[in-house]
Amino acid sequence: MTTFKEVMVEVGDCHTTLYHLGSTPPQNPPLPLADAASYASLYSKIAALKAATYADITGQPGVMLKKLSPMFRKNDYWHYFFGTDDLPQYPGRAWEFLVPIMCTINLRVESALGAKFNINVSPLPYVLLYPFGWSNCLSLRLQGDFVLQDLADFNTSLFADKSFTIADPASGQPSKPVSVRDLFAKMSEGVRADAFGGTSANDYAPREPIMVTTIMASYKGNLKLKGLDGNEAQALLRIVKPEGPLPSGTLTDYVRRLQPNDKEKYVVMNNYGRFTWMEDRLVPVDRNYQHLRCNHNNTFNSLVHARHLYQLLTQAVNLNALPPALGTLATKANDALGTPYLYYKSASLRGFLLDPTVAAVRKKMEKFSPQKTN
């Protein structure tokens, strides 16, 4: 039986603000997100400061947002994404590539799931802020001694149980236990106030989470596809789909090998759920751990990014004509979703971008032409 000692679990949701979609935008938006020039200026200021506080930008503390940082950094992923290694160009192209802002928040979150599973759980909440919406995110580092079924039960508990507390900013006293969705709802209240006009702002957010789980280190054993038994296969499917019935069919239907015929490197995928096993990288030598962490982060961030673009288009196609700002955003989103081998290197992302539902919404976008924007 394979035993793990470290796992990363990333969870996120996806909100599309509706003020680009016909709703009235706020008169004085707290952050300049609504057009290319404003967003480029904001991103350039944040990049120059490297980590700006919300007060640096607006002159007053944020309700929820604390520090704002550039999403990109000087590494191969962003060189590939932007098509250049010229880092100073990135802020000015943030609107063109619809790159979000990374935000820390004014909340301290603790988890009780570690005691339930006899492991150490380190939660880190944050927000990815887009010109047209946001994702509440929770990064969880799991350390201890547990098996695959424990991990499946852990992912299920994230949504079934109220196992998180939020420290009161003034007193430091913890709240009553809340679930992940309770936490995300509280975060969203603050993000609306800080970025999208407060309680008057409307947004669209599907219920299904984005979830990426990566094995970072193991004590013993392996999860080679050929050697998995029925219980392990079922646990893997539950890890990528922690709520509701298990996916139909067999595990093979949801596996994408990272290399042809390689049974030791693969991703299990179901909608917005991902599980990554890279056995050769679990050997604690050289930069293997760093590679796994980068792969985990890039998979999650790319999946969030692609879902935001797709979700923006699913809402835009319901309109008869595109307002100017939305027309620009939708065109960029449509182009990005149509070029998976240009913008997205991740194998798990290509699986999503080549899905027929993505092609279908891009087909519907053909009804818009420059003459139909207003």
N, C-alpha and C positions, 0 to 999 in steps of 0.2 A: 504494500500500500504506500503510495507516494505521500510524503510528509513535507509541508512547506514551513519556512520560517519567516518569509516576508512576501507580502502581496500589496500591490497598489490598486485601489478602486477609485475611479473617478465618476462622479454622478453630476448630471446637469439637466436643466430644462431649457426651453426655447420660447421667448416672448417676441412677437412681432408687434411693434407699436402701430396703431391704426391711423395716426395723424398724417402719415404719408398716403393713406388710402382713402381720403375723402373727409376724414374727421378734421375739425378745426384745430390747428396747432396752437400751443400756448402763445400768448402775446409776447412774453419775454422769457423764452426758454432758458432754464438755468445753465445748460451747456450748449455751445454752438455746434449742433450735430446735423442741421437740416440741409446743408448744401456743401458742395465740394470745397469751395474756398474757405468756409468757416471750419470745416473738419480738418483740412490740411493745416490751417493756422493753429488749431487746437493741438493737433498731433505734433507739430513742430515744437510748440512750446513745451509739451510734456517730454518730448525726446531730448530737448535741450537741458531740461532740469533732471532728466533720467528717472525721477520718481517725484512728480508734483503732488502736493496735497490738494484736496478738493478746494480748500480755502485759497491756495495759490492761484487757482483758475477763476473762482467766483467771488472771493473776498469774504466768504463766510464758511463755517464748517458744514460738512454734509450731514444729512440725516442718516444715510447709510454708507455712502462712498467716502473712503478715507484717503488712500493714495492711488494715483493714476500713473501707470507706467506704459511705455510702448510694448506692444505685444511681441514685436520682432526683436531679434538680437543678432549679433554677428556669428552665424553658424550656417552650415550647409543647407539646412532646411529652408531658411529664408532666402539664401542665395538662389536656390532652385525656384522658390515661389515667385520672387520678383524678377528672376532672369538676370540678376546682376549681383555682384558682391560690393557695390558702391553703397555702403550703409547710409550716407547722408541723403541719398535719393528717397529712402523709404518713407519718411513722414509725408512728403509731398505727393506720394502715390498711394497713401493709405485709403483715400476715398475710391480711387480707381480699382483697387484690389479688395475693397470692403473689409479692411483689416480692423479688428476691434481694439479697444483699450482694455488693458488688464487693471482691475481695481481691487484693492483690499477693502475691507469693510469695518464698520465700527461695532462689531460684535465679537465676543469670545464664546466659542461653542465647545462644549464637552460632550463626550459620548459614553453611554453606559453599556454599549455593546461589548466592550472588551471584557468586562466582568462576566457577561453572559456566556461568552465563548472562550474564556480563559486565555485571552490574548491581549496585547497592548494595541489600542486604536488611537491614532493621532489624527484628528480632523482639522482641516484647513478650508474654511469657506472663502469664496472670492466671486467676483462678477466679471464677465466679459461683456463690454459695452459696445454696441454697434450704433451706426447712425440711424438704424431702423429697428432697434430692439436690444435685447440683452439676454444673457443666460446666467442664472444663478448656478453656481458650481460648488461642489464639495469634494475635496481631495482627501482620501482616507489611506493612511499608511498602516498596514496590519503587520504586527510582529509577534511571533510566538511559535507554537508547535501545533499545527492543525492539518486536517486532511481535506480532500476535495469536497466531501459532503458538508463539512463545516463551512467552507467558503460559499457553497450554494445556500445554506441556511442563513449565513450572514447577509448575503445580498437580499434575500427575501425579507429578513428582519428590518432592513433599512426602510422599507415601505409599510410593512405590516405592524411594526411596533413603534411606540413613542419612546425613543431611547437617546434623545439629545436634549441638552439643556443650554439655554442662552443666558449668559451673565448680564445682569442689569448694568448699563454703563455707569450709573451713578453709585449704586450701593455695592455692586459686585456680586449680589446674591443671584443664585441660579433661578431660572424660570421653572415652571412645571414642565415635565418631560414633553417633548414634541417629536413628531415624525420628520423625515426629510422634507416632505411636502409642506408641513407647517413651517419649518425653517425657511424654505424657499418663498413661501407666501409673505412672511415677515420681511425678508430681504427685498422682495418686489415692491412692497409698499414704500420702502425707502428709496429704491432706484427710481420709481415713478416721480417721487418728490424731487430728487436730485437732478434728474436728467430729462424727464418727459412731462412736466407740467402738473404733477401731483395727482390728486384724486380724480380730476377731470379727464385724465389720460386713459384711453381705452387701448387694450392690447389683446392679441389672440395667442393662446398658449395651449397646445395639445397636451394631453395627460401623460403620454408615454415618455419615460425618461431616456436620456442619452447615458450610456453606462459602458465604461471600459475597465476591464479587469486584467491585470498582468502579473504573472508570477515572477517575482524578482529574485528569489533564492529558495532553494529546497534542501532539506536534510538528506533525503534519500528517495530512490525510486524515479520513475519517469512516467510520462503520459503519452507515449508513442501511440499513434492512432491504431496501429495493428494490435496493440496489447490491451486496449481498453475493454473492460467488461461492461455489462448492461447498466449497472448502477453508476459507474463513472460516466458513461455516455449521458445518462439522464441528468446527473449532477451538472455536467457541462452545459446542457441545454437550459437548466434552471439558473445557472450563473448569468447567462446572457438574456434570460427572460424571467426576472424575479417575481413577476406578478401574473396571475391568471393561469390558464391551462398551458401545459408545455407545448412547444411547437409540434406540429404534426410531422410524420415521416421519421427518418432515422437521423442520427448525428451527421452522417456523411452528407446529407442534403444541405447542411449548414456550415461545412468546413471549406476553407480556402487555404490551400497549401502556399506557403511563402516561396517555395521553390518546387519545380516539378518533381513528383515522386518522392518528396522529402516528407517522411513521417514524423520528424522531430521538430519541424517548424511549421506552425499552422495557426490560423485564426478561426475561431468559431463565431459565426455572425447570425444575428436574428434582428431584423429591422435596425434599431439603434443600439443594440447590445453587442459587445465584443469581448472575447476572451483570447489572450495571446499566450502561446506556449513556444518558447525558443530555447530548446534544451541545451544547445551548445553554449549559449550565452549565460547559463546558470553557473558555469565554472567560474569561481571568483578570482580571475586573473586578468591582467591588463585592463582594458576599458570595457569589459563585458557589462558590468553593472550600469555604467554610464550609458551604454548603448541601449540597454533595456529601458532605462528611465526616459531617454530621449524618444524611443519608439512609443512608449506609453503616452507621453505628453503630446507628441505629434499626432498620434492616432485620435486621441480625444479632441484636441483642438481642431483638427481638420474635419472630424465628423460633426462637431458643433457648427463649424463654419459652413459646411455643405448643407446642413439642415436649415440654417438660417436663410441661405440663398434660396433653397427649395421652398421653404415656407413663405418667404416673401412673394415668390411667384405664384404660389397657390392662392394667395389672397389677391394679388394684382389682376389675375385673369378673370376675376369676378366683376371688374369694372368695365365700363363702356369705353373709357378713354383714360390715359395716364397723365396725371398732373406732372409738370416739368421735373421736379425733384425725384419723384417716383420713377418717371421714365428713364432717367439716368441710372438710378439704382437698379431697376429691373433689367435694363439692357446689360449692365455689367454682370449682374447675377446670372442672367441667361447665358452669356458668353462663357462665364467661368464653369457653369455646370455642363456645358457642352464640350469642354476641353479637359477631360480627366487626366490625360497623359501629359498635359502642360502644367497645370496648377497643382495636381495632386499625385504624389509619388506613392502614398500608402496603398498597399494591396487591399486592405479592408475598405478604404474609401472608394477605390475603383469599383468594388462590388456594389456599393450604394449608387454611385453615379451612373453606372451602366444599367441600373434597374429600370424596367419599363415605365414605372410611375414618373421617374424624372424625365424621360423622353416625352411622356404624354403631356406634362405641364409645359415643357418647352415648346411642344407643337401648338398648344393653345395660345402661346405668346405671339404666334405668327399673325394673329388678328390685329395686332397693333402695328401701326406704321407711323413714321414721323408726322404725317398729316393728321393722325388721330389723337395726338397729344394736345393738351390745352394749357 
